[in-house]
């Protein structure tokens, strides 16, 4: 199910950007207005699925039983940063080059101008939104948010363990989620920070702790209560999607955790490359959109074919980025952790998505 959600969300983001940017969707729009408008308006909601799944995986890694354990938060966040940063930095370089190509091919309104040194540095350090610098590519903002909410979660787990209130971790997460959903998430001025998005991430954390036992039975209740109260205070489709995703995971975890059932090869493949596709798809589509703007701007058939080519090229580029950058970086990071210590068995890299355990363990 995790693989299916990741695969679906990444493909939805590609389609959203294809429908939102560039001349090809404008040429196709008169022939499929509902489809184009729906993807442009609602495709971005796939980000909420990523947030919930990210929280779910973080919960399984940082506090697998809903109880704070001894962790080194700085080291955990550094590993997370390194895993994100490998393909992220490469994508920043590709995005700058793709924008230059797009500007040279056509007068494309969505091609960003050459970045300043300050802007480039802000993008490379994932601080662009916090220091009010434009992003060099669509989607980079989410990576910065992911790092923030992960760091916040690691800090909470560490603090609960350090203060001797390990069993209070779920209550602290619920309280922090309530503050986010009822406060920060209702004020767009906070949307450059993890505070705005932590509510959705926390719903995934709670879903990770569902199952048998008192906490496992209370977790879905907490998810439903948080989501219901937040929606009653102010209905937001993004919160509804996050709540539904978390409830689905909370329902399916105790029923499927012992099955060992693998996803289909295609779903597993799309899940493994989902982060890489999410990163690289905009630069790829930008170049193809520029070609369309120059040679067949108003041709609906050529534009429809161009959209299909852009979609396929995004998946292919994501597969290449995953194969040549993401996988080696993840293997290098995890190698010291999976090596067998002298006095005990090897420790599996449990904070990796299920679909990437095999890649990391076996290259």
N, C-alpha and C positions, 0 to 999 in steps of 0.2 A: 504493500500500500504506500509506503514511503517513496519507493521508486516511481510508482504511478503518479503520485502527487507532484514530485519533482519534475518528471517528464512533461506532464500536462502544463505545469506552471511556466516552465521555460519556453515551451512552444507558444503558449498564449502571449507571452511577452514579445516574442518575435512578431507574431501576427498583429499585436497591438501597435508596434512601431511601424510596421508596414502600412497599416491603415491610417496612422496618425501623421506620418511625415511624407513629404515628397510628392512628385507629380503623378506617379503611377496610380495611386489610389484615387486621385481626383478624376482621372480618365475612366476608371472602372466604376466610380461611385454612382453615376446615373443608372447603371445596369444592376447594381446590387446595393442599394442605399442602406437597407436595414443591416446587412452584414457588415459593411464598412463602418457605419456609424456605431454599431454595437461593439465592434472590436476597438474602435478608437476611444469610445467612452468607457467601456467596462473591462477591456483586456488588462488594464493596469491592476485590477483587483487580484490578479495572480500573485502579486507581491505579498498579499496577506497569507496566501498558502505557503510561500517561502518562509515568512516570519514564523508561522506556527510550526512548520516542519523544523526550522532552525532551533526553535525553543525546545521542541520534542527531543531532538538529538543532543542538545546541550544538557537537558535534564537527565538523559540516560548516561551521559558522560560525567558530569560534575557532581551529581547527587542521584545515583541510580535508584535508590530506594526512598527518595523524598526526605532524606536525612542528611544534614551537612556532614561532610567528611573532611579530613585534613587535606587541603590542597595548597599549592603554591600559586596564588592568583597571577602574579606577574609572569611566571613561566607559562601558565596556561594561556594567558592572553597573548604572550609573545608567540607561542606556537600557532594560535589562531591567526594572528597577524601574518606570520610567515606563509601559512597555507593560502590565505587570501591574496597576499601581496605578489606571489610569484606570477600567476597569470594576469593579475591586475596591472602590474607595472608594464608587462609586455603589451597588454591591451592599450594602455595609455599611449605608448609609442606608436602602435598601429593606428590608433584613432587620429593622432596628429598627422601621420602620413596620409591616411585616407581622406582627411579633410582637405589637405593640400591638393590631392588628386582631384577631388570633387570640385574644388574651386577652379582648377585648371581646365577641367572638362566642360563645365557649364557654370552659369551664374545661379548657383543653387542656394536658396534662402536658408536652408537648414544646415549648410556647411559652416561650422564655426570658424572664426578668423584665427590666424596664427596665435598661439598662446604666448603671453608674456612669461618672463622667468618666474615671477611670483605665482602666476596662475598655474604654471607647470609644476612648480614645487608643491603647491597646495593640493593639486590633483594626485601627485605621486605619494604624498603623505596621508591621503584620504581626509583632508581637512577643508576641502574646497567650500563646502556649504557653511562651515563654521566661521570661515574667514571671509565669506561673501565673495568668492571667486567663481566665475563660471566653470562648469564642468566641460571637459574636452570631449565627452561622449555621454550619451544617454545611458542611464543605469548604474553609473559609477557611484551615485549617491547611496544606493542600497548597500553596497559593500561597506561603506563607512558606517552606516547605521547598524549593520550586522555586527561589526566589530564593537561598537558602543554597547549594544544590548548584551552581547556575550560578556564583555568586561564587567558590566553592571551585575550580571548574574553571578559571575565568578567572585566578585567582591561580596555579594550577599552571602554566598555559600561559605566563603572564608570567614566573614565576620560572625556568622552564626556558630561556626565551629570554634572560633577563637574565644567567643564569649561564653561558651558552654551551654548554648541553647540550640543544639543541633536539631532537636525535634520540632523547633519552632519555624524551621525553614519554610514549609508550605504556607504558614500563616503570614510570614513576612512577604513572600511572593504574592499572595493574594492582596495584601495591603498595598504593595507597590503597584500591582496591576490596576487596582481600583483608582489609585491616584492618577495613573496614566490615562485610563479609559474615561474617567469622569472629569479630569482636569486638562492635562497637557494635550490629549488627543482632540479636544474640542477647540483648540486655539492654534490656528495655522502658523502662528509666529514661532511655534516650537517644532515645526516639521523638518528642521535641519538637524535635530537631535534625537538620540535614542529614547528620550523621555516620551516623545510623541508616539513611538511605535512599541514601547515595552509592553503595553497591555496585550497586544496580539502575541508577542513572543512568550509572555507569561502563560497565556492559555495553552501554548504548546508544552511548556514546562509541566503544567498540571496534568495534561494528557499523558505525559511520559510516566507519571506516577499512578495512573489508574490501574486497576486490577484487584486481586483478592486483598483482604485485609481492610482495616478501618480507613486508612488513608486512601487506598485504591477505590473504595466505594464512595468516599467523599469528594474525590477529585472531579468526577463528572458533574456533581452537584455544584461545586464551586465554579466550574466553567460556565454552566448554565446560569447561575446566579449573577456572575460578573457580566456576562454578555447581555442577559436580560435587563439588568439594572442600567447598564450603559446605553442600551438601545431605547429604554424607556425615557432616560434623561434626554437623549437626542439621537434620533435614528440616523445611523451611518451605515451605508451598504458595506463598507470595508470591515466594520466591526461584526456585522452579520456573517460575512464570509469567514472571518477568522474564527468566530464562535462555532459555526457549523463544521469547519474543518477540524477544530480541536475536539468537538464532541464526537465526530466520526472516528478520530484516532482513539479517543478514550473508550469508545464502544468496541472497537475492533481489537485493541491490544490484548485484553485478557482472553479473547477468543482465538487469536491467531499467533500468539507469541511462541507457542510450542510446536507449531506446525512445520517450521523450517521450509516453507513453501517459497520457491524462487519466482521472481517475476519472469515474464516472457523475455526472450533475448532482445527483442526490439525495445521494450519498455526499460529493461535494465541498461541497455546501451544509451538511450536518451536520458536516463537518470544520471548515469555516470558523467555524461558530458554537459549536464544541465547548467552548471556554474560557468563553464567555458562558453557555452552558447549564449548565456545571458550577457556575458561580457562583450563578446566579439561581434554579435549580430548587428549592432548599430553601425560601426565602421564599414562592414561589408555591405549592408543595405544602402549606406550613404553613397558609396561609389556607384552602385548599380542604379540608384535613383538619379545620380548626376548624368549617367549615360542616357537614361530615359529622358531627362529634361532637355538634353541636346538633340537627340535623334528621333524620338517618337513620343513627344509630350502628350499629344491629344489622341493617340491611336489606342482605342480600348482593348483590341485583341493583343497588340504588342505589349501593352501595359499589363494585361492579365498574365501573359507569359513571363514578363519581367518580374512580376511579384512572385511567381512560382520559382523562378531562377534565384531570386534574392533569398527566398525561404530555404531552398536547398543549399545554396552557398553558405548561408548562416550556419546550418547544421554541420556542413562539411568543415567549415573553418573552426567551429567549436570542437569538433572531433580532433582536428589537428592540434589545436591549442591544448586540449586535454592530454593528448598522447605525448606531445613533445615538451610541454611545460608543466601542466598541473600534476600529472602523475609522477614525474621525476622529483618535483619539489616536495610533494607529499611523502614520497618514499624516503627522501633525505631527512625530512623532519622526524618521521616516525621510526627510522632505523634504530636510533639509540633506545627507544622505548620498547621495541619488540624483540631486541636482542635478549637472550636468556641471561639473567644475572647468575652470579656464581652460586648463590644459595637458594635458588628457587626457579620456578618455571617462568617462561616468557609471559609478559603482560600484553594482551591484545590491545590494539589501538581503538578502544571502545568509543572514542568521541568522533570517529569517522562515520559518515553515512554508511548504511548497510551495504549498498551497492559498490562502495569503494574499499571495503575491507579486503577483498580478494586482490584488487589492484595493488594495494599497499603491502600486503603480506607477501605477495608473490611477484611484485614488479609488473 
